[in-house]
Protein backbone atom coordinates (compact mmCIF):
# COMPACT_ATOMS: atom_id res chain seq x y z
CA UNK A 1 0.00 0.00 0.00
CA UNK A 2 2.80 2.45 0.89
CA UNK A 3 4.38 1.99 -2.57
CA UNK A 4 1.02 2.64 -4.25
CA UNK A 5 0.56 5.87 -2.25
CA UNK A 6 4.17 6.84 -3.05
CA UNK A 7 3.57 6.24 -6.76
CA UNK A 8 0.41 8.36 -6.78
CA UNK A 9 2.16 11.23 -5.00
CA UNK A 10 5.10 10.93 -7.38
CA UNK A 11 2.85 11.05 -10.46
CA UNK A 12 1.08 14.11 -9.03
CA UNK A 13 4.48 15.75 -8.54
CA UNK A 14 5.35 15.09 -12.20
CA UNK A 15 2.06 16.70 -13.28
CA UNK A 16 2.76 19.76 -11.13
CA UNK A 17 6.24 20.00 -12.58
CA UNK A 18 4.84 20.08 -16.12
CA UNK A 19 2.60 22.96 -15.02
CA UNK A 20 5.63 24.89 -13.73
CA UNK A 21 4.47 24.62 -10.10
CA UNK A 22 7.91 23.72 -8.83
CA UNK A 23 7.38 24.30 -5.11
CA UNK A 24 4.27 22.12 -4.97
CA UNK A 25 6.00 19.46 -7.08
CA UNK A 26 8.88 19.38 -4.60
CA UNK A 27 6.45 18.93 -1.70
CA UNK A 28 4.78 16.00 -3.48
CA UNK A 29 8.11 14.30 -4.21
CA UNK A 30 9.11 14.65 -0.56
CA UNK A 31 5.74 13.21 0.54
CA UNK A 32 6.21 10.37 -1.95
CA UNK A 33 9.64 9.61 -0.52
CA UNK A 34 8.31 9.60 3.06
CA UNK A 35 5.53 7.22 2.06
CA UNK A 36 8.05 4.68 0.73
CA UNK A 37 11.68 5.48 1.71
CA UNK A 38 12.91 2.47 -0.28
CA UNK A 39 11.62 4.10 -3.47
CA UNK A 40 14.55 6.20 -4.69
CA UNK A 41 12.85 7.93 -7.65
CA UNK A 42 11.00 10.67 -5.67
CA UNK A 43 14.07 11.41 -3.56
CA UNK A 44 16.21 11.81 -6.70
CA UNK A 45 13.62 14.21 -8.11
CA UNK A 46 13.54 16.12 -4.83
CA UNK A 47 17.33 16.51 -4.74
CA UNK A 48 17.31 17.69 -8.34
CA UNK A 49 14.63 20.30 -7.59
CA UNK A 50 16.32 21.59 -4.45
CA UNK A 51 19.46 22.18 -6.53
CA UNK A 52 17.38 23.94 -9.20
CA UNK A 53 15.74 26.06 -6.49
CA UNK A 54 19.16 27.06 -5.11
CA UNK A 55 18.76 25.32 -1.75
CA UNK A 56 22.08 23.59 -1.20
CA UNK A 57 21.41 22.79 2.48
CA UNK A 58 18.28 20.85 1.58
CA UNK A 59 19.96 19.16 -1.39
CA UNK A 60 22.88 18.04 0.77
CA UNK A 61 20.66 16.72 3.57
CA UNK A 62 18.53 14.72 1.12
CA UNK A 63 21.65 13.42 -0.66
CA UNK A 64 23.28 12.24 2.54
CA UNK A 65 20.11 10.41 3.52
CA UNK A 66 19.40 8.77 0.17
CA UNK A 67 22.91 7.84 -0.91
CA UNK A 68 23.76 6.29 2.45
CA UNK A 69 21.42 3.44 1.48
CA UNK A 70 21.09 3.63 -2.31
CA UNK A 71 23.74 3.49 -5.05
CA UNK A 72 23.39 5.07 -8.47
CA UNK A 73 26.78 6.08 -9.88
CA UNK A 74 25.34 8.30 -12.60
CA UNK A 75 22.78 10.20 -10.52
CA UNK A 76 25.17 10.57 -7.60
CA UNK A 77 27.64 12.22 -9.96
CA UNK A 78 25.03 14.50 -11.54
CA UNK A 79 23.74 15.63 -8.12
CA UNK A 80 27.15 15.99 -6.46
CA UNK A 81 27.58 19.76 -6.93
CA UNK A 82 24.63 21.73 -5.51
CA UNK A 83 26.10 25.17 -6.31
CA UNK A 84 23.26 27.71 -6.38
CA UNK A 85 22.81 29.93 -9.43
CA UNK A 86 21.47 32.75 -7.19
CA UNK A 87 22.97 32.05 -3.76
CA UNK A 88 21.13 33.48 -0.80
CA UNK A 89 24.47 34.15 0.89
CA UNK A 90 28.18 33.38 0.54
CA UNK A 91 27.87 30.57 3.12
CA UNK A 92 25.67 28.63 0.69
CA UNK A 93 28.51 28.66 -1.86
CA UNK A 94 31.03 27.41 0.71
CA UNK A 95 28.67 24.68 1.83
CA UNK A 96 28.08 23.47 -1.73
CA UNK A 97 31.77 23.47 -2.61
CA UNK A 98 32.71 21.53 0.53
CA UNK A 99 30.07 18.92 -0.28
CA UNK A 100 31.25 18.74 -3.90
CA UNK A 101 34.83 18.01 -2.81
CA UNK A 102 33.59 15.40 -0.37
CA UNK A 103 31.49 13.62 -2.98
CA UNK A 104 34.26 13.67 -5.61
CA UNK A 105 36.61 11.97 -3.16
CA UNK A 106 34.00 9.37 -2.17
CA UNK A 107 33.09 8.50 -5.76
CA UNK A 108 36.72 8.33 -6.89
CA UNK A 109 37.50 5.85 -4.10
CA UNK A 110 34.37 3.74 -4.66
CA UNK A 111 35.13 0.17 -5.84
CA UNK A 112 33.64 -0.56 -9.23
CA UNK A 113 32.65 3.06 -9.89
CA UNK A 114 31.73 3.32 -13.59
CA UNK A 115 30.09 5.86 -15.92
CA UNK A 116 29.42 4.52 -19.40
CA UNK A 117 28.50 7.97 -20.76
CA UNK A 118 30.49 10.51 -18.71
CA UNK A 119 29.45 13.53 -20.79
CA UNK A 120 25.85 12.82 -19.76
CA UNK A 121 26.72 12.59 -16.07
CA UNK A 122 28.59 15.81 -15.32
CA UNK A 123 27.86 17.42 -11.94
CA UNK A 124 24.92 19.78 -12.38
CA UNK A 125 26.50 22.84 -10.77
CA UNK A 126 30.05 22.54 -12.14
CA UNK A 127 29.26 25.17 -14.81
CA UNK A 128 28.90 27.75 -12.00
CA UNK A 129 32.37 27.21 -10.52
CA UNK A 130 34.12 30.33 -11.95
CA UNK A 131 31.49 32.82 -10.75
CA UNK A 132 32.49 32.98 -7.09
CA UNK A 133 35.79 34.91 -7.09
CA UNK A 134 38.06 32.08 -6.02
CA UNK A 135 40.52 29.71 -7.70
CA UNK A 136 38.74 26.48 -8.62
CA UNK A 137 41.67 24.24 -9.50
CA UNK A 138 41.06 21.98 -6.50
CA UNK A 139 37.51 21.11 -7.60
CA UNK A 140 38.33 20.87 -11.30
CA UNK A 141 41.16 18.42 -10.70
CA UNK A 142 39.03 16.37 -8.30
CA UNK A 143 36.24 16.16 -10.87
CA UNK A 144 38.73 15.16 -13.60
CA UNK A 145 40.21 12.41 -11.41
CA UNK A 146 36.73 11.10 -10.62
CA UNK A 147 35.68 10.97 -14.29
CA UNK A 148 38.95 9.41 -15.40
CA UNK A 149 38.46 6.67 -12.80
CA UNK A 150 34.84 6.14 -13.88
CA UNK A 151 35.63 5.99 -17.60
CA UNK A 152 39.30 5.24 -18.36
CA UNK A 153 38.61 5.42 -22.09
CA UNK A 154 38.52 9.21 -21.72
CA UNK A 155 42.33 9.09 -21.64
CA UNK A 156 42.62 8.03 -25.30
CA UNK A 157 45.95 9.01 -26.90
CA UNK A 158 46.55 9.18 -30.65
CA UNK A 159 49.88 7.68 -31.69
CA UNK A 160 51.20 10.77 -33.50
CA UNK A 161 50.25 12.99 -30.53
CA UNK A 162 52.60 11.20 -28.15
CA UNK A 163 55.76 12.03 -30.06
CA UNK A 164 56.07 15.57 -28.72
CA UNK A 165 55.59 18.93 -30.39
CA UNK A 166 57.95 19.85 -33.23
CA UNK A 167 57.98 23.49 -34.36
CA UNK A 168 56.43 23.82 -37.81
CA UNK A 169 56.44 27.01 -39.92
CA UNK A 170 52.91 26.15 -41.11
CA UNK A 171 51.32 24.25 -38.24
CA UNK A 172 47.96 22.53 -38.49
CA UNK A 173 45.70 23.99 -35.81
CA UNK A 174 42.51 22.19 -34.85
CA UNK A 175 39.72 23.94 -32.96
CA UNK A 176 36.98 21.98 -31.18
CA UNK A 177 33.77 23.78 -30.22
CA UNK A 178 30.04 23.96 -30.57
CA UNK A 179 29.84 27.59 -29.43
CA UNK A 180 31.40 29.49 -32.35
CA UNK A 181 28.00 30.66 -33.61
CA UNK A 182 25.35 32.73 -31.82
CA UNK A 183 27.32 32.71 -28.58
CA UNK A 184 29.73 34.96 -26.69
CA UNK A 185 32.46 32.34 -27.10
CA UNK A 186 32.17 32.74 -30.87
CA UNK A 187 32.21 36.53 -30.64
CA UNK A 188 35.55 36.54 -28.84
CA UNK A 189 37.07 33.58 -30.71
CA UNK A 190 36.14 33.79 -34.40
CA UNK A 191 37.98 37.10 -35.11
CA UNK A 192 41.08 35.70 -33.40
CA UNK A 193 40.98 32.52 -35.49
CA UNK A 194 40.67 34.62 -38.65
CA UNK A 195 43.74 36.50 -37.51
CA UNK A 196 45.65 33.25 -37.01
CA UNK A 197 44.84 32.20 -40.57
CA UNK A 198 46.39 35.48 -41.75
CA UNK A 199 49.50 34.54 -39.76
CA UNK A 200 49.93 31.38 -41.86
CA UNK A 201 48.20 28.92 -39.53
CA UNK A 202 46.21 26.15 -41.22
CA UNK A 203 42.86 26.09 -39.41
CA UNK A 204 40.85 22.86 -39.08
CA UNK A 205 37.44 23.27 -37.45
CA UNK A 206 35.80 20.43 -35.53
CA UNK A 207 32.23 21.47 -34.73
CA UNK A 208 29.89 19.66 -32.37
CA UNK A 209 26.63 21.02 -33.84
CA UNK A 210 25.16 22.67 -36.94
CA UNK A 211 24.69 26.17 -35.47
CA UNK A 212 25.82 28.91 -37.83
CA UNK A 213 25.86 32.68 -38.17
CA UNK A 214 27.56 35.15 -40.51
CA UNK A 215 30.97 35.29 -38.79
CA UNK A 216 31.25 31.49 -38.50
CA UNK A 217 30.16 31.04 -42.11
CA UNK A 218 32.98 33.39 -43.17
CA UNK A 219 35.48 31.52 -40.99
CA UNK A 220 34.45 28.18 -42.46
CA UNK A 221 35.18 29.52 -45.94
CA UNK A 222 38.70 30.45 -44.85
CA UNK A 223 39.44 27.25 -42.90
CA UNK A 224 41.53 24.45 -44.35
CA UNK A 225 38.84 21.94 -43.37
CA UNK A 226 35.55 21.75 -41.49
CA UNK A 227 34.38 18.56 -39.76
CA UNK A 228 31.06 18.09 -37.99
CA UNK A 229 31.79 15.63 -35.22
CA UNK A 230 29.44 12.72 -34.49
CA UNK A 231 27.87 12.75 -31.02
CA UNK A 232 29.91 9.73 -29.98
CA UNK A 233 33.09 10.19 -27.96
CA UNK A 234 35.08 7.37 -29.55
CA UNK A 235 34.10 8.28 -33.12
CA UNK A 236 34.69 11.99 -32.51
CA UNK A 237 38.16 11.29 -31.08
CA UNK A 238 39.00 9.20 -34.14
CA UNK A 239 37.90 12.03 -36.47
CA UNK A 240 40.16 14.53 -34.72
CA UNK A 241 43.10 12.11 -34.38
CA UNK A 242 43.18 11.20 -38.07
CA UNK A 243 43.75 14.87 -38.96
CA UNK A 244 47.24 14.53 -37.37
CA UNK A 245 47.20 18.06 -36.00
CA UNK A 246 50.19 19.90 -34.61
CA UNK A 247 48.09 21.87 -32.14
CA UNK A 248 44.58 21.40 -30.77
CA UNK A 249 42.81 24.43 -29.30
CA UNK A 250 39.69 24.52 -27.13
CA UNK A 251 38.07 28.00 -26.94
CA UNK A 252 36.42 26.88 -23.72
CA UNK A 253 36.37 23.80 -21.51
CA UNK A 254 33.48 23.60 -19.08
CA UNK A 255 30.39 24.86 -20.90
CA UNK A 256 29.78 21.98 -23.29
CA UNK A 257 29.78 18.54 -21.61
CA UNK A 258 30.68 16.72 -24.85
CA UNK A 259 33.65 19.02 -25.56
CA UNK A 260 34.79 18.70 -21.93
CA UNK A 261 34.80 14.90 -22.25
CA UNK A 262 36.78 15.09 -25.51
CA UNK A 263 39.40 17.29 -23.85
CA UNK A 264 40.57 14.40 -21.63
CA UNK A 265 42.15 12.77 -24.70
CA UNK A 266 45.58 13.44 -26.22
CA UNK A 267 44.84 14.12 -29.89
CA UNK A 268 47.69 16.51 -30.77
CA UNK A 269 51.25 16.96 -29.51
CA UNK A 270 50.33 20.38 -28.15
CA UNK A 271 46.89 21.05 -26.63
CA UNK A 272 45.75 24.48 -25.49
CA UNK A 273 42.66 26.20 -24.15
CA UNK A 274 41.33 29.72 -24.01
CA UNK A 275 39.20 31.66 -21.58
CA UNK A 276 35.72 31.22 -23.11
CA UNK A 277 34.75 29.75 -19.74
CA UNK A 278 37.39 31.36 -17.51
CA UNK A 279 38.71 28.58 -15.31
CA UNK A 280 41.31 25.86 -15.51
CA UNK A 281 40.29 22.60 -17.17
CA UNK A 282 41.81 20.55 -14.36
CA UNK A 283 43.03 18.14 -17.08
CA UNK A 284 46.56 16.79 -17.46
CA UNK A 285 45.90 16.53 -21.21
CA UNK A 286 45.79 20.32 -21.67
CA UNK A 287 49.28 21.80 -21.90
CA UNK A 288 48.68 25.54 -21.86
CA UNK A 289 46.06 28.14 -20.90
CA UNK A 290 46.17 31.24 -23.10
CA UNK A 291 45.74 34.41 -21.06
CA UNK A 292 47.46 37.78 -20.66
CA UNK A 293 49.66 39.52 -18.14
CA UNK A 294 47.08 42.33 -18.28
CA UNK A 295 44.46 40.23 -16.48
CA UNK A 296 46.29 37.69 -14.33
CA UNK A 297 46.88 38.50 -10.64
CA UNK A 298 50.12 37.80 -8.84
CA UNK A 299 50.59 34.09 -8.15
CA UNK A 300 48.09 33.08 -10.85
CA UNK A 301 50.17 30.10 -12.02
CA UNK A 302 48.83 28.21 -9.01
CA UNK A 303 45.27 28.65 -10.31
CA UNK A 304 45.89 26.43 -13.34
CA UNK A 305 46.59 22.79 -14.02
CA UNK A 306 47.94 23.95 -17.39
CA UNK A 307 51.04 26.05 -17.98
CA UNK A 308 49.81 29.65 -17.89
CA UNK A 309 50.68 31.50 -21.11
CA UNK A 310 50.62 35.26 -20.52
CA UNK A 311 50.44 37.16 -23.79
CA UNK A 312 51.58 40.81 -23.62
CA UNK A 313 48.19 41.88 -25.01
CA UNK A 314 44.58 40.86 -24.42
CA UNK A 315 44.08 37.36 -25.90
CA UNK A 316 41.33 38.50 -28.29
CA UNK A 317 40.86 40.36 -31.56
CA UNK A 318 37.96 42.63 -30.65
CA UNK A 319 35.35 43.79 -33.17
CA UNK A 320 34.11 47.38 -32.91
CA UNK A 321 30.33 47.22 -32.42
CA UNK A 322 29.74 50.97 -32.42
CA UNK A 323 26.10 52.00 -32.96
CA UNK A 324 25.84 55.08 -35.14
CA UNK A 325 22.21 55.62 -34.13
CA UNK A 326 21.54 53.87 -30.81
CA UNK A 327 17.91 53.50 -29.70
CA UNK A 328 16.50 56.14 -27.38
CA UNK A 329 15.89 55.25 -23.75
CA UNK A 330 12.16 55.46 -24.38
CA UNK A 331 12.50 52.80 -27.09
CA UNK A 332 13.92 50.49 -24.41
CA UNK A 333 11.23 51.37 -21.88
CA UNK A 334 13.72 53.31 -19.75
CA UNK A 335 13.20 56.68 -18.01
CA UNK A 336 14.84 59.80 -19.44
CA UNK A 337 15.00 61.61 -16.09
CA UNK A 338 16.97 59.02 -14.09
CA UNK A 339 20.67 58.19 -13.99
CA UNK A 340 21.08 54.64 -15.21
CA UNK A 341 23.62 52.35 -13.56
CA UNK A 342 23.53 49.35 -15.89
CA UNK A 343 24.82 45.91 -14.98
CA UNK A 344 23.94 43.82 -18.07
CA UNK A 345 25.46 40.51 -16.97
CA UNK A 346 23.58 37.25 -16.44
CA UNK A 347 21.99 37.25 -13.00
CA UNK A 348 24.03 34.25 -11.83
CA UNK A 349 27.16 36.41 -12.20
CA UNK A 350 25.94 38.76 -9.45
CA UNK A 351 27.42 37.43 -6.22
CA UNK A 352 26.13 38.30 -2.72
CA UNK A 353 29.30 40.37 -2.25
CA UNK A 354 28.03 42.76 -4.96
CA UNK A 355 24.78 43.59 -3.15
CA UNK A 356 26.34 46.14 -0.78
CA UNK A 357 27.77 48.12 -3.71
CA UNK A 358 24.34 48.31 -5.36
CA UNK A 359 22.86 49.47 -2.06
CA UNK A 360 25.55 52.13 -1.68
CA UNK A 361 24.95 53.48 -5.18
CA UNK A 362 21.19 53.81 -4.71
CA UNK A 363 21.68 55.40 -1.30
CA UNK A 364 24.14 57.91 -2.76
CA UNK A 365 22.02 58.88 -5.78
CA UNK A 366 18.29 59.48 -5.19
CA UNK A 367 17.88 59.86 -8.97
CA UNK A 368 19.74 56.65 -9.69
CA UNK A 369 18.27 53.43 -11.05
CA UNK A 370 19.98 50.05 -11.29
CA UNK A 371 19.21 48.27 -14.57
CA UNK A 372 19.69 44.50 -14.82
CA UNK A 373 18.88 41.91 -17.49
CA UNK A 374 16.47 39.09 -16.69
CA UNK A 375 17.66 35.52 -16.36
CA UNK A 376 16.86 32.45 -18.38
CA UNK A 377 14.60 31.34 -15.53
CA UNK A 378 11.94 33.66 -14.01
CA UNK A 379 12.66 32.19 -10.56
CA UNK A 380 16.13 33.72 -10.67
CA UNK A 381 14.67 37.25 -10.65
CA UNK A 382 12.49 36.45 -7.66
CA UNK A 383 15.38 34.97 -5.69
CA UNK A 384 17.70 37.86 -6.55
CA UNK A 385 15.11 40.44 -5.50
CA UNK A 386 14.52 38.58 -2.24
CA UNK A 387 18.26 38.66 -1.54
CA UNK A 388 18.63 42.32 -2.53
CA UNK A 389 15.71 43.38 -0.35
CA UNK A 390 17.80 42.69 2.77
CA UNK A 391 20.41 45.23 1.64
CA UNK A 392 18.37 47.72 -0.35
CA UNK A 393 15.15 47.98 1.64
CA UNK A 394 12.73 50.42 0.02
CA UNK A 395 15.34 51.28 -2.63
CA UNK A 396 14.62 47.91 -4.21
CA UNK A 397 11.90 49.72 -6.20
CA UNK A 398 14.72 51.45 -8.11
CA UNK A 399 16.07 48.16 -9.42
CA UNK A 400 14.70 47.51 -12.91
CA UNK A 401 15.06 44.08 -14.49
CA UNK A 402 14.60 44.17 -18.26
CA UNK A 403 13.65 41.13 -20.31
CA UNK A 404 16.44 39.56 -22.33
CA UNK A 405 17.22 41.72 -25.36
CA UNK A 406 18.14 41.07 -28.97
CA UNK A 407 21.64 42.08 -30.00
CA UNK A 408 21.07 45.64 -31.30
CA UNK A 409 18.77 46.72 -28.43
CA UNK A 410 21.27 45.16 -26.01
CA UNK A 411 24.16 47.21 -27.42
CA UNK A 412 21.81 50.19 -27.39
CA UNK A 413 21.27 49.66 -23.66
CA UNK A 414 25.03 49.69 -23.14
CA UNK A 415 25.34 52.90 -25.16
CA UNK A 416 22.57 54.70 -23.27
CA UNK A 417 23.84 53.81 -19.78
CA UNK A 418 25.33 56.61 -17.69
CA UNK A 419 27.83 54.10 -16.35
CA UNK A 420 28.29 50.34 -16.61
CA UNK A 421 28.74 48.38 -13.38
CA UNK A 422 31.14 45.44 -13.55
CA UNK A 423 30.01 42.83 -11.00
CA UNK A 424 32.42 41.70 -8.30
CA UNK A 425 34.38 38.51 -8.93
CA UNK A 426 33.30 37.97 -12.54
CA UNK A 427 33.81 40.86 -14.91
CA UNK A 428 32.33 41.52 -18.32
CA UNK A 429 34.13 40.23 -21.41
CA UNK A 430 32.46 40.76 -24.75
CA UNK A 431 29.85 42.97 -23.04
CA UNK A 432 32.56 45.26 -21.68
CA UNK A 433 34.13 45.50 -25.14
CA UNK A 434 30.78 46.42 -26.70
CA UNK A 435 30.21 49.10 -24.06
CA UNK A 436 33.66 50.60 -24.58
CA UNK A 437 33.12 50.58 -28.36
CA UNK A 438 30.27 53.03 -27.70
CA UNK A 439 32.21 55.17 -25.23
CA UNK A 440 30.37 53.97 -22.14
CA UNK A 441 32.53 54.14 -19.00
CA UNK A 442 32.83 51.02 -16.83
CA UNK A 443 33.61 50.90 -13.13
CA UNK A 444 35.36 47.69 -12.13
CA UNK A 445 36.86 46.21 -8.98
CA UNK A 446 39.41 43.57 -10.06
CA UNK A 447 38.77 40.12 -8.65
CA UNK A 448 41.06 37.48 -7.17
CA UNK A 449 41.18 35.46 -10.40
CA UNK A 450 41.34 36.19 -14.12
CA UNK A 451 37.56 35.74 -14.34
CA UNK A 452 37.12 39.00 -12.44
CA UNK A 453 39.79 40.99 -14.28
CA UNK A 454 38.92 41.02 -18.00
CA UNK A 455 37.46 44.54 -17.95
CA UNK A 456 40.65 45.63 -16.19
CA UNK A 457 42.63 44.29 -19.15
CA UNK A 458 40.53 46.24 -21.65
CA UNK A 459 40.96 49.44 -19.62
CA UNK A 460 44.72 48.90 -19.37
CA UNK A 461 44.83 48.48 -23.15
CA UNK A 462 43.00 51.82 -23.54
CA UNK A 463 45.32 53.35 -20.91
CA UNK A 464 42.27 54.53 -18.98
CA UNK A 465 42.57 53.05 -15.50
CA UNK A 466 40.98 55.75 -13.38
CA UNK A 467 37.68 53.81 -13.35
CA UNK A 468 39.42 50.84 -11.73
CA UNK A 469 38.35 50.83 -8.08
CA UNK A 470 40.60 50.02 -5.12
CA UNK A 471 37.84 48.65 -2.88
CA UNK A 472 34.06 48.61 -2.45
CA UNK A 473 33.84 52.17 -1.13
CA UNK A 474 35.93 53.46 -4.03
CA UNK A 475 33.75 51.50 -6.46
CA UNK A 476 30.62 53.23 -5.13
CA UNK A 477 32.31 56.64 -5.17
CA UNK A 478 33.50 56.26 -8.76
CA UNK A 479 30.14 54.99 -10.02
CA UNK A 480 28.34 57.99 -8.46
CA UNK A 481 30.88 60.48 -9.78
CA UNK A 482 30.97 59.15 -13.35
CA UNK A 483 27.18 58.80 -13.64
CA UNK A 484 26.78 62.49 -12.82
CA UNK A 485 29.49 63.70 -15.22
CA UNK A 486 30.68 61.22 -17.83
CA UNK A 487 31.39 63.49 -20.82
CA UNK A 488 35.15 63.65 -20.28
CA UNK A 489 35.69 59.93 -19.73
CA UNK A 490 33.47 59.10 -22.73
CA UNK A 491 35.55 61.36 -24.97
CA UNK A 492 38.76 59.74 -23.74
CA UNK A 493 37.41 56.24 -24.41
CA UNK A 494 36.34 57.13 -27.95
CA UNK A 495 39.72 58.70 -28.67
CA UNK A 496 41.68 55.71 -27.30
CA UNK A 497 39.57 52.83 -28.61
CA UNK A 498 41.72 52.20 -31.70
CA UNK A 499 44.24 50.66 -29.27
CA UNK A 500 41.74 47.87 -28.62
CA UNK A 501 39.46 47.45 -31.61
CA UNK A 502 40.59 46.00 -34.91
CA UNK A 503 44.04 45.10 -33.63
CA UNK A 504 45.60 41.84 -34.81
CA UNK A 505 48.27 41.86 -32.11
CA UNK A 506 46.74 38.95 -30.20
CA UNK A 507 46.86 36.73 -33.32
CA UNK A 508 50.42 37.78 -34.06
CA UNK A 509 51.61 37.11 -30.52
CA UNK A 510 49.80 33.77 -30.36
CA UNK A 511 51.39 32.65 -33.63
CA UNK A 512 54.85 33.62 -32.41
CA UNK A 513 54.61 32.83 -28.73
CA UNK A 514 52.72 29.56 -28.95
CA UNK A 515 52.88 27.97 -32.35
CA UNK A 516 56.45 28.82 -33.33
CA UNK A 517 58.23 29.20 -29.99
CA UNK A 518 56.41 26.97 -27.47
CA UNK A 519 59.36 26.74 -25.05
CA UNK A 520 58.45 26.04 -21.45
CA UNK A 521 55.22 24.21 -22.16
CA UNK A 522 54.61 20.83 -20.61
CA UNK A 523 54.94 17.96 -23.07
CA UNK A 524 53.22 14.58 -23.05
CA UNK A 525 55.03 12.38 -20.59
CA UNK A 526 56.76 15.22 -18.76
PyMOL commands that set and color helices and strands:
alter all, ss='L'
color gray80, all
select helices_A, chain A and resi 2-18+22-35+40-52+56-67+73-78+90-109+118-120+124-132+137-150+152-155+159-163+184-198+214-222+233-241+257-262+300-303+329-332+347-349+352-364+378-398+407-416+430-437+450-452+454-462+472-484+487-499+505-516
alter helices_A, ss='H'
color red, helices_A
select strands_A, chain A and resi 172-177+202-207+225-228+247-250+270-273+288-292+307-311+339-343+368-373+399-402+419-421+442-443
alter strands_A, ss='S'
color yellow, strands_A
deselect
rebuild
show_as cartoon
